């Protein structure tokens, strides 16, 4: 376990149905840190490191197969074939000797060390239907295991896999490995939101959110209390909230006299005029407060508060 790397991936996909950002990485990493009691390091595979907390290791993506898009998996869906690099024979040099790759659109509610105590050289989250042997949301591997997944890859073969299985990387992995690999499922406390494959609350450890909604959408809007309670970052200092009221800029000028803020949550209108990066967009005062809490802030300053909901 000393060598275990727990990683997620962040990339920008033009036309993708979901826009992922650094603060999603940070919240995911905080959940892992809170709920993984055994030795590990936390990393993000990305070439977009801006805004990611400095204690999270950055792994430069190998960029294998980043331009491959199979026709059976639409361009608006996540194109994850780049993750086939996990199966490179030299994966230890890139990712570490033993690693877990986990989607960041998840909620962790219980201790996850038991999930990673298995000595199997390869293990993957089970598919969400009988027709899908594996789900790409999480896998654990000893580096170099199942290297045929990388070595046999071609775009033409991946297209064939896409006609047989659902997804991009998970379709290819299923095509090459077939059934019979070790998997996690409901019995391990690993579940899928919005389906029958969701363990009861007292047995729930890790829940993935494929499709919509995403956990941050529920946390931002107050949906599902257990998501709001658990999908949150660690304490991150001061948050500046910029609302809809006409007084927003006068109040912001006064607030900034007290020093810098660690995050900025803004209404869409305020975000257009703020001269620097905005961490998140809020559609109402209530959403802004929930987002500040989700990001993990223990202090906020609200400028331009209206007290009224504003339509998206």
Buried (B, 14 or more C-beta within 10 A) or exposed (E): EEBBBBBBBBBEBEEBEBEBBBBBBBBBBBBBBBBBEEEBBBBBBBEBBEBBBEEBBBBEBBEBBBEBBBEBBEEEBBBBBBBBBBBBEEBBEBBBBBBBBBBBBBBBBBBBBEBBEEEEBBBBBBBBEEEBBBBBBBBBBBBBBBBEBBEBBEEEBBBBBBEEBBBBBBBBBBBBBEEEBEBBBBEBBBBBBEEEBBBEEEBBBBBBBBEEBBBBBBBBBEEBEEBBEBBBBBEBEBBBBBBBBEEBBEBBEEBEEEEEBBBBBBBEBBBEEBEEEBBBBBBBBBBBBBBBBBBBBEEBBBBBBBEEEBEE
